[in-house]
Amino acid sequence: MSETTPGTTPVTIKVVATTGGFRTFVAFLSAMFIFLLVFLVGIVAGVSAFAAANKDDGIVRIATTQDGTSSTIAVLDISGVIDRSNAAYAQQAVKEILNNKNIRAVVLRVDSPGGGVTASDEIWHHLQKIKDAKIPIVASYGSVAASGGYYISCNTDHIIAQETTITGSIGVIAKIMTFQELLEKIGVNPVTLIAKDSPEKSVANDVYRNWTVKDKQKVRSILDAMYAVFYSRVKEGRGHVITNSKTLENVANGSAYTAQQALKNGLIDGIGYLDDAIIIAQQRAGLINEEPTVLHFSRKTALFGGLFGARSKGISAGDLHSMIQEFSMPKLMYLYNQ
């Protein structure tokens, strides 16, 4: 294309089309992905540094919600996704409860969609110590007490749920991320080496390639084993209500239920609110003619104010590698997928 004006020399303008726009776009997306990982690592490091700088004596908050006699009802709150920190909180809270000789009964207040397999089992284990101490324990469900939320509470002495509770979802799920196609687009070709005497090491253990049927079967066999544990917990806790094993199998198929459905199929014992659960706990503790004190045990929440002011170490390539590995590890979850 040329342009001329009177008295000037013609100028030729060449427009050269280039290829590679798609590669540029993919590279941009990859860069944004890495930036996001760095940002997340920074957030985690900041939180850790801030928590270390503001160390507290414990993670359990205890509040008196009703003044009464020395006889005490403890309301133990388990809320949110069940993870290692929630399990640590439950362990400390149970220890506090057992050390208080005035506590005559416990109400386990659950409002959780579940979470990690191991964390759920640890909370179940800690709660068993209350039962072993011959202290009545009544479960009270909030908006949701599904999967791991049901797991931790299915062996309590009595379970009631609110009218609007979603519960059940007895099953195990795993989510997996692999990076083969992403790495191919940005020109990265990772190599994974396996010792000759451990050829199965890469089965369901290599996030840098797309998984085969064999990989998925391996994880599924692990999921089946974790489901068997879940089923045994439910059978132990609810076998006196759901006496037919076939009925229990049909109920424990991963389905989520309303409170009315859960009552009908034997997963809960009644429909009511936290106040009702406290009354039932009071009755089971033999405190009918008393006005007991009620202590509410809840998890302390971390302060956010000093997050970005906290000092942290620099982020290394190893940190990024570990974070990618963490994101892509198969996570076995007793979790209600909302």
C-alpha positions, -999 to +999 in steps of 0.1 A: +000+000+000+014+035-009+003+070+000+014+101-019+008+138-014+017+166-038+054+173-039+065+143-018+082+110-027+059+080-025+063+059+006+055+022+006+041+006+038+044-031+041+021-051+065+037-084+075+013-110+089+029-132+116+019-166+129+022-178+165-007-157+179-021-189+195+013-198+211+015-163+225-019-167+240-010-200+255+022-186+269+003-157+284-022-181+301+008-202+314+024-171+328-008-161+345-011-196+360+024-195+374+018-160+387-013-173+405+007-201+420+033-176+432+006-154+447-010-183+465+023-195+479+029-159+491-005-159+508+002-192+525+037-181+536+022-148+549-004-166+569+021-190+584+045-162+593+017-141+609+004-171+628+039-178+641+044-142+652+010-142+670+011-176+686-019-183+709-022-207+738-049-226+720-074-228+692-105-234+714-129-206+724-151-214+754-181-192+761-209-195+787-242-193+769-263-202+799-255-197+836-268-224+859-258-250+884-223-266+885-237-294+863-227-284+827-237-292+792-210-287+766-219-277+730-190-287+708-192-269+674-177-286+643-183-264+612-169-258+578-149-282+557-132-309+578-094-307+574-063-311+596-068-279+614-104-288+623-092-322+635-066-305+657-092-282+671-115-311+679-087-329+697-080-300+719-117-293+725-123-329+736-094-327+759-108-296+775-142-313+779-128-344+795-107-323+819-138-305+831-154-327+857-186-307+857-195-316+822-223-342+823-233-343+786-221-331+752-240-317+722-221-321+690-232-293+668-224-302+631-226-278+602-202-293+577-203-309+542-174-331+552-139-331+541-107-351+543-109-389+549-082-389+576-093-357+593-128-370+595-116-403+610-094-384+635-124-364+648-145-395+650-117-411+671-115-381+695-153-381+700-151-418+709-132-407+740-163-389+752-183-420+748-156-441+765-159-417+794-196-426+797-206-390+789-238-389+768-233-372+734-261-359+712-256-347+677-274-316+664-273-309+627-273-274+611-277-266+575-256-295+563-241-326+580-232-347+550-204-372+542-176-365+567-200-344+587-222-375+591-191-397+595-180-379+627-214-380+643-230-413+633-220-430+665-234-405+689-262-415+713-289-395+696-291-375+663-315-347+655-315-325+624-332-292+616-360-292+591-337-277+564-307-300+570-290-319+542-274-351+554-262-385+543-239-386+513-222-417+526-194-422+502-159-413+491-147-391+462-113-382+448-104-353+424-073-355+404-054-330+382-029-340+356-007-315+335+003-334+304-017-313+279-008-280+296+029-288+296+028-299+259+014-265+250+042-246+266+069-269+253+078-287+286+086-324+284+089-338+320+107-371+325+097-394+354+122-422+363+112-452+383+134-477+400+134-510+381+123-530+412+093-507+418+075-506+384+042-499+400+054-467+416+041-445+387+007-460+388-017-433+400+014-414+411+025-394+380+007-360+376+027-351+345+009-374+322-027-383+314-040-411+335-048-445+321-075-469+331-050-487+353-043-455+372-080-449+378-086-484+389-058-481+414-074-450+430-108-466+429-096-496+449-083-472+475-116-454+475-134-487+480-113-494+510-121-460+525-158-465+518-156-498+537-144-479+567-172-453+564-198-481+561-185-498+592-187-466+612-223-461+601-232-497+608-217-494+643-235-462+650-269-468+634-271-506+633-295-506+662-320-485+641-312-499+605-311-535+614-314-549+579-280-549+561-295-546+527-315-516+537-283-500+551-265-507+519-292-489+499-292-459+523-254-457+522-251-454+485-238-418+484-272-401+482-279-369+501-311-367+521-334-341+536-341-343+573-375-360+567-359-386+544-330-392+569-355-397+597-375-422+576-345-442+566-330-443+601-300-420+597-313-397+624-335-400+654-356-368+652-361-334+638-354-303+660-331-275+668-300-270+690-323-261+719-340-294+716-307-313+714-296-296+747-328-307+764-322-343+752-286-342+764-298-328+798-323-357+801-297-383+792-274-369+818-302-371+845-304-333+850-342-331+846-347-310+877-317-287+872-309-257+851-274-266+840-247-243+828-241-245+790-206-240+777-201-234+739-168-247+725-159-232+692-128-228+670-109-195+672-105-178+639-072-163+628-068-126+625-063-113+590-050-078+597-013-086+597-013-110+568+005-087+543+027-072+569+041-105+580+076-113+569+082-145+549+110-162+531+113-159+494+095-183+471+118-209+454+113-231+424+110-260+449+081-243+466+063-240+432+070-276+424+056-287+458+025-266+454+018-280+419+023-315+434-001-307+463-028-294+439-025-325+418-024-352+445-055-375+446-074-362+476-096-388+492-126-370+505-157-378+526-172-347+510-207-337+499-202-323+464-226-293+464 
